[in-house]
């Protein structure tokens, strides 16, 4: 019986943290500096945006993960992707530019993803607060059932974030494989030898949000983030 429980725990940990671990490994492995590349991730993003007629979209560095911000109309890249020359920098830049293209074309799936993503903030806070406050409520109410319900509600709310990202996964896959990969192939921005690596990075980029939401389920430190405004 203890062996079965341990096995289940290992499987659970692999399912929850495995994807994020894999994504970090892919991005790091192909993030090796390549002095032979003609430009940085930011320079490529600028070029691709101009090619797509999106001169108004800015390219900025960020510390909060690579993303496209539709409200600010900005492609934001981590410093190592913004200023770096690597397969990861190139593929991530092309992926985020693809979101700007989805936005500019008014693609319905992108609009839906953006609307759903707006709810993630409050879901995160309510879920974290529900779990963190459960012991406090228990001290006063002394109702084990209420305690269990609170924990369950918090986990279900966190799980709904995974569902939101799963539902919008087609938008991420389109950015990587419907737009970024054809652009990189057609423009010959990478040597054929680097294309398999670029494919891996584009896969990782598409699954980033799902993997992060999965890790949230068991990330106890994150539950408490609700109190850090
Ligand atoms: Zn994306």
Boltz pocket constraint, residues with backbone or C-beta under 6 A from the ligand:
constraints:
  - pocket:
      binder: B
      contacts: [[A, 95], [A, 96], [A, 99], [A, 172], [A, 175], [A, 205], [A, 206]]
      max_distance: 6.0
